Amino acid sequence: MTELGTVHGVVLNGTGGIWRVRRDDGVTIEASLRGRVKKSNSGKRADGSLRRDTISAAAETLKLTVGDRVVLEQEGEDGAWAISEILPRRSHLARRNPGGGHGERIVAANVDQVVIVFAAANPEPHPRMLDRFLVIAEANELAARIVINKVELVGGADEARKRWMDYERAGYTIHYTSVKQREGLEPLHDALAGVVSVLTGPSGVGKSSLLNAMFPGLNLRVGEISESVNKGRHTTVGGFVHPLPGAEGGYVVDTPGLREVGMWALSPTELDQCFPELRPFLSGCRFADCRHSVEPGCAVRDAVARGDVSKARYESFIKLREELEGVKPAR
C-alpha cells in the first residue's frame, strides 16, 4: 500500500473499532486503529516531564481513549484513514475499573479541568460522592470546579449555596445553575470556552441539558430521572468529545453517569494532599507520617476544632483514608 498523507487529530469517540477523529483542519473523519500502534510514554506529559505517580499513569499497553491526539495515515487505493500513533498525553483523568477490580480506566486524555455536576435535588446529592470526584481530580493534578444544577428545586442559588459553603471555603469555584430558569449559564459557558473540560458526576443531574442550553447545536440526548429509584438512567454510551462552537473553541468531554467511583492506586499517605483546605496545616503536625486521626500534636485536628476546616470534609477524609488502607469504615 502507498502512504498518501499523514496528519494529526483529536479522538472524539469510538465504537466497534472505528474511531471518529477531528483533524487539525477541522474535518471529522472515521479511522480504524492499526494492530500495531506506536505507544507514547503515558507516564510523561507532552513536554517530557514526569507526572506525580498517585493514580498510576504508566502502563505497558496504552489504550486509545477520547481526547487522545493521534497521528493519522491515509493509505491504499480507497484512501482509508488509520490511526498509526498515539501522541504523548499532557494529562489524563482516570478512575478504577468498575466492579471493584484492580486496574484503571482512562476516562479522557489531555484534559485541562474537571467539571463535576451535581443536582441540588432530584436526585438527592451526596457530598461524600462529590469528595471522591474531587480527590480523583486532585490526584490526577487537574483543576476542578463544581456545578450545582437544578437550583430552582430548592428555592434558587442563594438557598443552594448554604449547603455547599464548605467547598467554597476549601477554594473550589462553584456554579449554581438552572436550565429552566436560564440561571448561571453564561459564567459556566465562559469557564468552558477555549479549554478541554470533562463533565462528570452522577447520572440524572442534567449534564447533557446544561450543554445543550449553553451550546445550541450539540443536540445531546437528554435522559429522564426514574421516580421509582430516584437514580438517573444512563443515556450517554461511552465518552464523547464535543468541539464547542464559537471563536474561543474548546472541547467538552461528555461522560456516562458514574454510579461507582473508585480511587484505585491512590496512596493513603497522599490523600491529605488531595484536600486543599488541609494542605496549609500539614507541615504543622508533630509527626511527618501523621494520619490526622488520633496522633498527638496534629495540626489538622486542631484546625478542625477551631473551625478553620470543615468537620464534615474532615470526616469524609478520614473515611476515605480508612477505605484506602483497607479498613472497613464503621457504620
N, C-alpha and C positions, 0 to 999 in steps of 0.2 A: 504494500500500500504506500501511497505517496502522501507525505505530510503537506497539507495545503495552507495551514496557518496556526499560529499559537497566540492566544490571548488570555487575559486574566478575568476573573469574575467572582461574584459572591453567591454562595449556595442559598437559595430561597427555601426550598423544601424538596422532599423526595418521597417516592413510593414505588415499590416494585422494581427497584434497581435503576430507575430513571430519575434523574435529579433536574429540577428547574434551576437554572443559573442565570443571574443577571450580569451580563458582560459589562465591562467598564465603559462601553459606549452607550449603555442604557438599554440595549436589546436583550430580551429574555429568551433563552433557548433551552432545549432539553438535551441532556448529556448522560451517557452511560458512564459507569465507574469501571476503569480498567482493572483487570485482575491483579496486576502488579503495580500498585500506585506508589509513587515515591512518598515517603513519610517524613515530615519535618520533625524536629525535636520538640515534642509537646511540653517539655519541662522548661523551655525558654520562651521569652517574649520575642516579638519580631525584631527588636533591637539587639538580641543576643543575651540579655541579662536574665538571670535565673529568677523564677517565681518562688515565693515562700512555699515550702512543702507542707502545707496544712491539709488541704484537700489535694491528694496526690495528682500532679499534672503529668508525671512521667508514665509512659506505658509502652510496651514493646509494639503493640499494634495501635495505631492511631485511626480511629473510626471517623469517617466523614460525618459531619453534623452541620446543621443550619448555621449560617453566619461564617462558615469557613471561606477563606479566599483560596481559590484554586487556579491551576493552570489548565486551560482548555486547548485541545488539539483537534483540528478538523482533518479527517483522513478519508481515503477511499474515494471511489467514483461518486458515491451518493453524498459526499460531504458531511457525513455524520460527525457529531461532536462527541468527544470523550474527555473525561477528567483524568489527567495524567499525573498531577501532583497536588498535594495539599500543602499550602504555604504555611510558614510559622504563625502560630496564634499569638496575638498580643495579650490575650486574656481568655478566660472561659468561665462559664457557670456550670457547676456540676452538682449532682445530688446522688444519693445512694440508690442502687438498683431497687426496684420495688420488691416487696415480699420479705424484706429483712436480709436478703443475700448480700454477700460481700461484693465489692466492685463499685465503680462509679459510672454514672451515666452523664455524659456531657449534654446539657440542655441546649447550649448555644455557644458559639465561639466569637471572639473579637467583640466583646460586649463592653460598653462604656459605663452603663449603670443598670441597676435592677430596680424596677418599679413594682412594689408589692401592693396589690389591690385587695382590700377587704371591704365588706359591706357594713354599714352602720347597723343594719338589721336585715334579716331575711336573705341569706342565712345569718344566724347569730354569730358574731365574731368571737374568736378565741385568741386572746392576746398571746398565750404561750405558743400557739402555732405561728403567730407573727414573729415571735422571738426566734423561732427556728429558721424562718426565712431570712431574718436579718443576720443571724450567725453565719449562715451559708454564704450570704453576700460578703460579709466581712472576711470570712476565711478565704474566699476567692479574690480578696483585695479589690472588690468592686464597690463603687459608691451606691448607696441605696436611698430611695425615697419612698414614702408611704402614701397611698391613696385610700381615703375612707369614702366610699361611694354610697349612693342612695341616702344621703343625709336628710332628704325630705321625710324619711320614715321615722326619724327621731326628733323632728322639730327644727331641722336646719343645722348649719355648720356650727353655730355657737354652742348648741346643745351637744353635738357630736364631739366637739373639741374637749369637753370636760372629761370624757372617758379616756382620751389619748394624750393627755398632758405629759405623762411620764416619758413618752417618746420624743416629744418636743424638747423636754428638759435634757434628754440624752443627746440631742443635737441633730435629730433627723428632721428633714423637711417633710411636712405632711400637707397633702392637698385634700381638701374637703369638697366633694363633687356631687352633683345631681344631674343626671342626663335629662330627667323630666323637666327640671326647672332651669336647665342650662346654667348651673351654678359651678364656678370654679374650673370651667373647661379651658378658658384662654390661658391662664398661668400654666396648667398642665401641658397644653399644646406647645407652649414655648419651651417647656423643660424637655420635651421630646425632640424638638426640631434640631436637625444637624448632628445628632449623635445616634449610636446604636443602643437601644434600650430593650431589655427583656421585661415584658409584663407577666407577672406571675401572681399566684395567690390561689385560694380555694376555688372550687367550681361554683358557678352561680352568682358571683359577686358583680358581674357586669363588665368584665374586661372588654369583650367584643363590642358591647353597646357604647362604651366610652370611646373606643377607637372609631367606630362608625360616626359618632357625634362630632368628634374633633377633626376627622379626616374623611369628608364625604367622598364616596367613590370606592372605598375599600370593600364595602358590602360583605362584611364578615357575618357568618351565621350567628344568630342570637338564640341562646338556649332558654329554657324555662326553669323556674325553681319548682322542685317537686314538693307540693304541700304535705305529702304524706310523711316524708322523712326529713324535710327541711334541708336537703342537700342538693347542690346543683347537679344537673345531668351533664355528662361530658359532651361537649359539642365540637371541640377542636380535635382533630386527629393528627397527632404529631406536631412538631414545631413548624412554624411558618414565618419566614421573614418578609415583612411588608415594606417595600420602599415607600417613604412618605412623600406625598405631593407637596409642592411649594418650593420656593427658591432656596430655602435652607437645606432641603434634602433630609437625610437621616433614614434610619430603619427602625422598625419595631418588630420584635420577635414575639409573636403570639404563641403561648404555650398551652397545653391542656391543663385543666384544673388539677392541681396536685393534691390528691387525697392523702398521700403518705410522703412526708418529708423526713429524710434522714441526714445525719451529719457524718457519713462514712469517712473514716481516716482522719478526722479532726482529733488532735491530741488533747486530752483533758487539761494538760498543763498550759495550753494556749487558749483555752476557752475564754479566760478573763480578758484577753486582748480583743475578743470579738464583741465585748460590751463596752462601747466608747465611754460611757459615764464612769466605768471602773478604772480606766487607764490612768487618770491623774493620781490615783491613790495607791497603785500597785507598788511603787518604789518605797512607800512608807511602811510597808509591812515588816515586822521584825524578822521573819524568815523568808528567804528567797523563794522557797517552794511552798509558800502559804497557799492552802486550799480555800481560804476565806470562809471557813466553816466553824471550827472550834478553837483554832490556834490563838494563843495569846498575842497581843500586840498587832492585831490585824487592822490595818488602816481602812480596809474596805468595810468591815463590820462597824467600825467607828463612824464612817461616813453615813452608813445606813441609819445608825442610831441618832445621828444629828439631823437627819432628813436631807442630807446632801445627795443621797442616792435613793431612788425609789425602792421601797421594801418589796413591792410586787416584782419588779425587774430582778432584784437580788435573789428572791426566792426562785424565780424562773432559772436564773443562772445556776443555783445550787442543784435544782432538779436535773438540768441538762448535764451538769458535770457528773452527777451520780449515774446518769444514763450512760455517759461515755466511759465511765470507769466500770461499767457492768454491774452496778448496784441497782437493784430494783427499787425505785422510789416508794417510800411509804405512802399509803393512801389514807 
